[in-house]
Amino acid sequence: MSVFRSNTQIYVQLIDDLTGTTVLSASSRSKAIAEQKVNKTEQAKLVGKLAAELSLAKGINAVVFDRNGYLYHGRVKSLADAAREGGLKF
């Protein structure tokens, strides 16, 4: 589970390390999340929940969390917490 954070958006990808392919992705640019008028931390929570729902639907329940050098604080932390609450195991 790889996280990318820009100034305005947050993205997460579930990547299969053996084949190097992206299994699924979720971002704050998805229509359901972008329509909601919430702050960036709340957007990150929604992306974490969406990523957890999509991964559980594909049968993935355990991931390795890659924060890509970002501090585990703020939006990155809220995304990870929401993914855990959604049922993913890190």
C-alpha positions in Angstrom: 0.0 0.0 0.0 1.8 3.0 -1.3 0.8 6.6 -0.4 1.4 9.8 -2.4 0.5 13.1 -1.0 0.5 16.4 -3.0 -0.5 19.8 -1.7 -4.1 19.4 -2.5 -4.8 15.6 -3.1 -3.9 12.2 -1.7 -3.5 9.0 -3.6 -3.0 5.4 -2.5 -2.1 2.3 -4.6 -2.1 -1.3 -3.7 0.9 -2.8 -5.6 1.8 -6.5 -6.1 5.5 -6.5 -5.3 6.1 -9.8 -7.1 4.8 -8.7 -10.5 5.2 -4.9 -10.0 1.6 -4.2 -11.0 -1.0 -2.0 -9.4 -3.8 -4.1 -8.1 -6.1 -1.1 -7.3 -5.9 2.6 -6.5 -8.0 5.2 -4.7 -7.6 8.9 -4.5 -9.3 12.1 -3.3 -10.0 12.9 -6.9 -12.6 10.2 -7.2 -16.1 11.6 -7.8 -17.7 10.5 -4.6 -14.9 12.1 -2.5 -14.3 15.2 -4.5 -18.0 16.2 -4.3 -17.8 16.4 -0.5 -16.7 19.7 0.9 -14.3 18.6 3.7 -10.8 19.5 4.7 -7.8 17.6 3.5 -7.5 15.4 6.6 -11.1 14.3 6.2 -10.4 13.6 2.5 -7.6 11.3 3.6 -9.9 9.4 5.9 -12.4 8.9 3.1 -9.6 7.7 0.7 -8.5 5.2 3.4 -12.0 3.8 3.8 -12.4 3.5 0.1 -9.1 1.7 -0.3 -10.1 -0.7 2.5 -13.5 -1.4 0.9 -11.9 -2.0 -2.6 -9.2 -4.2 -1.3 -11.5 -6.4 0.8 -13.8 -6.8 -2.2 -10.8 -8.1 -4.1 -9.9 -10.5 -1.2 -6.9 -8.5 0.1 -6.9 -8.2 3.8 -3.3 -7.7 4.7 -0.9 -5.1 3.3 2.5 -3.5 3.9 2.2 0.3 4.4 4.6 2.4 2.5 4.4 6.1 3.5 7.0 7.1 0.7 9.1 9.2 3.1 6.2 11.3 4.3 6.0 11.7 8.1 3.5 9.5 9.8 1.4 12.5 10.8 -1.6 14.4 9.6 -3.1 13.2 6.4 -0.9 10.1 6.1 -1.8 9.0 9.6 -5.6 9.6 9.1 -5.5 7.6 5.8 -3.8 4.7 7.6 -6.1 4.8 10.6 -9.2 4.8 8.3 -7.8 1.8 6.3 -7.3 -0.1 9.6 -10.8 0.7 10.7 -12.1 -0.5 7.3 -10.6 -3.9 8.0 -7.1 -3.9 6.5 -4.2 -5.3 8.5 -0.8 -3.7 8.3 
